[in-house]
Amino acid sequence: MRTLFFFALTAATVAGGAACSSSDTSTTSSTTGAESTTSSSGTGGSSSTTSSAGGSASTSSASGSGGSASVEGTNGDVTSAISFANYTARRLNIHGSSDGLKADSNVLIEDCWIHDLSNGEGEHNDDVQSTGGKGVTIRHSVLEGASNAAVQTGDEGGASTEDLLIECSWLSGGGYTLNIRGGGKTVPKNTRVLNNRFGHDAGYGPWTFDDPDPTVTGNVYDADNKPIAYP
């Protein structure tokens, strides 16, 4: 079921009846320095982009009922599908790259399926990776198949991760599935993890937070609907 619900997400499918609203069906994503652009429109429309070297794979858009776009990296030299800030990624099927999306600030990721990353020897692959910034939302998405984390944040960019919202999504894999990091002046702030479903396959656990006061509620294990307590 989880491999299909990025096309047709409902509150019951994603979060077991938690208060998760369905998003609209339009799709828009944009970035600077991408290698190629694809688009499609109309009922059932879809588009596909393949990239094999260097940088972000593509800028993709799809619109219309049932529209979707696929971004495939053929090896780990494709660092991500989209980077780094000021974009919306909606209804994208992303796989094969080193990281799925790099998302530092002012990013909305919605109704996406990020999976089966390159996971090569010596790589630390993340479905969504941030090096610090403000205002990233991940909603109604499936994040799986990354060797390091479904969501990894840090402060390599010199800024703390602030106002990160992860809600109504299906999350699995990695060492910690959510690895929310930063310290000192760049400690994460206002992290919210709400009404998500988690797999049981993380190496260490569903999450770890350097944010001293995150909001973590309504999360369950997918296999048995067992609530995941925090802390």
N, C-alpha and C positions, 0 to 999 in steps of 0.2 A: 504493500500500500504506500509506503513512504516514497517510493521511487516515482509515484504518479502525482502526489498531492501538490506539487508545486504548480501543476496546471489547474487544479480545482481545489483550492484550500477552503476548508470550513472550520468553524470553531471546534466542532466535535472531533474532526480528524486531527487537528494539530494539537489541541490542548485539552482533550477530554472534557469538553463542555465549559472550559474556562471562558472568561469574557474576552474573546478575541474576535474582532470585526474583520469581515472579508474586505480585501482591497479591490480597487477597480482593475480593469483589464488592460488599460493602456500601458505602454512600455516606452521609456526613454532613458538612454544612457549616453554620457559623453565624457570625453577626456582629452587631454593634450598629449600628443606624441604617440598615439596608437598607430598600429601598422596598417589596419584596414578597416573599412566600414561596410556593414551589411544592413539591409532593412527589408521588412516585408509588412504587408497589411492585408486586412480582409479576414473573414471568418475562417478559422483554422489555419491562418497563415503561419509560416515558419521561415527561419533563415538560419544559415550555418556559416561559420567562419573557422578556418583552420590556419594556425600559425606555427612555425617551426623554429624560430630563432629570435632572441633578443627582445627585451622590453615587454610592453603590454600587448596582448594579442589583438584586440579590436575595440572598436566602438560599435555597439549593436543596438538596434531598435526594432520593435515590432508593435503593431497596433491592431485593434479589431478583436472581436470575440474569439477567444481561443488562440490568439497569436502568441508566438514564442520565438526565441532566438537561441542558437547554440554556439558556444565559443569553445573550440578545442585546441589546446596546445599539444604538439606532438612530442615534446620533451621538456625537461626542466629548465632549458635555456629561455623558455617563455616564462617570464617572472610572474605575470598575472594577467587576467583578462582586462582589468581596468585599474588605473592608479590615478591619483592619490586622494583627491579632494573635489568637492563641489560637483557631485554627480548623483543621479538616481539610476539604480540597476533594478529592473523589474522583469520578472518572467524570463530569466536567463538560465540556460543549462550550461554550466561551466565545468570543464574537466581537462585533465592532461597537463596543465601548467604546473609550475613550481608552487605558487600560491594561487588561490582562486581570485580574490579581490584584495587590493591594498586600499584601505579606507582610513584616512587620518582625520578628516574633518568635513562636516557638512555633507554627509553621505546618507542616502536611503537605499537599503537593500531589501527588496520585497518580492515575495513569491518566486524566489530563486532556488535552484538545485545546484549545489557545488559539491563535487564528488570525484573520486578516483583521480587524485592529483598524481604528479609524476613519481613522488616518493622514492627518489633515487638515493643511492648510497651517499651518506654525508649530508643529505638535504634535511631541512627542518620545515616541513610543509604545513601551511595553515590554510584553511578554507577562507578565512578573513583575517587579515593582518593589519595592525595599526602601529605606527611608531610614535604616536602621540598626537593629540588634537582634540577637537570639541565637536560634539553633535553627530555621532554615528548611530543610526537606527537599523537594526536587523529584525525583520518582521515576516512571519508566515513563510519561512524558508527552511530548506533541508540542507544541513551542513554535515558532511560525513566524508570518510575516505582520505583524511589528512594524517600524516605521520606524527605531527607535533601537536596541533590543536585545531578545533573547529574555529575558535576565535582566540587570537593571540594579540595582546597589546603590550607596548613597552614605551620607553621614553627616549629612544635613540635620536629622535628628532628634536630633543631639548624641550619638549612640552609634555605636560601630563595628559592622560586620557580622561576627558571630562564628558559628562552627559551621554554615556554609552547606554543604549537601550537595546536589549535582546528580548523579544517577546514572541509568543505563539509560534515557536519554531520547533523542528525536530533536529536534535544535536547529538553527535556521537563521535567516538574515536579520540585519538591523540593520547598524550600522557595525561594531562588534564584536558578535558574537553573545552573548558573555558579557562584560559590562562591570562588573567588580568593583572598586569605587572606595572611597576613603577615605584620609585622610592624618593624620600627626601622632599625636595621642593616640587617634584613631579609625580607625587603619589596620585593614583587615580581618584577621581571625585564623581559623585552622583552616578555610580554604576547601578543600573536596574536590570534585573533578570527575572522576567515575569511569565508565568504560565507556559513553560516550555516542556517538551518531552525529551528525555535523554535515553540513549542506549546504555548498555552495561559494559561496553567494550573499552573504556578508557583505562590506561595503564595504572593511574593513581586515584582517579575519582572524577566526578563531574565538573569540579571547578576549584580554583584557588584565586583569592582576591588579595591584592595589596591595598585596595580601597578599604579604609578603616570602617566605613559605615555604608556598605551597599544595601540596596533593597532587593531582596531575593525571596520570592514568594510564588506559590502556585505551581511549582515545578514537580514533575513526576517522572518515574522510570516508565518507559514505554511498555516494557514486557508485562508488567503487572499493575500499572497505575499506582504504584506505591509512592506516596509523597516523599520528596527529598528534603530533609530538614536542613536549615541553615541557622546558626553555623554548625 
